[in-house]
Amino acid sequence: LATSEIVVTEAGFGADMGAEKFFDIKCRASGIAPDAAVIVATVRALKMHGGVGKIVAGKPLDPALSTENVAAVTAGAQNLVKQIENVRAFGIPVVVAVNAFPTDTAAEHEAIQTVALAAGARAAVVTTHFTDGGAGAATLAEAVWAAATSGEAKFTPIYADEMPLAKKIETIATRIYGADGVDIAPAAAKRLARLEELGYGRLPICMAKTQYSLSHDASKLGRPTGFRVPVKAATLAAGAGFITAVCGDMRLMPGLNKSPGGERIDLDLEHGGEIVGLF
């Protein structure tokens, strides 16, 4: 950090998840303030948020996602609008990178750029690195450098250390997700109160929820409204320095398949205790 002109890091998933955690947890702990943020958008994802097509991992791409549909892109771009608002809520200038694919059309790209700029993005750049490699991202790099060196960043986390834990959860849900409020289960509320009694009340919150929606419900695409976020549990990660609020049916660890690899790993005691089954 001290010897580079610029450091680029990746926060992961949507700005409601990765960026919020980066800003409220990592930047708070490190004392480092970002100068700019890039939000990546694709025509395919925004079409899906607009109610057209479906993306299923491991399955062929839905033909509807490869057919021009400016109306669907514009409708789905309301999700992008909220993500732009989320980043700007922390005082960070936003550059939107439209990650172009060969099946996209110029009209669809233009629709995203129009919506992004109207929502307050500092720039909205079409990038073609998928087909053109690094050269296809040169314009994006210039836009990011301009944003990072503009002096516009006024970074501020969205909640103070001394705010009660339940209020921190509510702040994230209402300001970042767009929820009407939170419903904290009695056991979770009791746990939060106990953590405050034990001196952990100043820790930041790590929200565990689906990355597929701004809400806790993966089926609610676009920019959902009129929902409340249920919090069923709260756990302490004392070493990491945060408290996890578990929303909806979210699991804290990825599920295993029917035959996890660990079942095939063993020690071959007949041949000197060699480990077998790793590969």
Buried (B, 14 or more C-beta within 10 A) or exposed (E): EEEEEEEEEEBEEBBBBBBBBBBBBBBBEEEEBBBBBBBBBBBBBBBBBBEBBEEEEEEEBBEBBBEBBBEBBBBBBBBBBBBBBBBBBBBBBBBBBBBBBEBBBEEBBBBBBEBBBEBEBBBBBBBBBBEEEEEBBBBBBEBBBBBBEEEEBEEEBBBEEEBEBBEBBBBBBBBBBBBEEBEBBEEBBEBBBEBBEEEBBEBBBBBBBBEBBBBBBBEBBBBBEEBBBBBBBBBBEEEEBBBBBBBBEBEEEEEEEEEEEEEEEEEEEEEEEEEEEEE
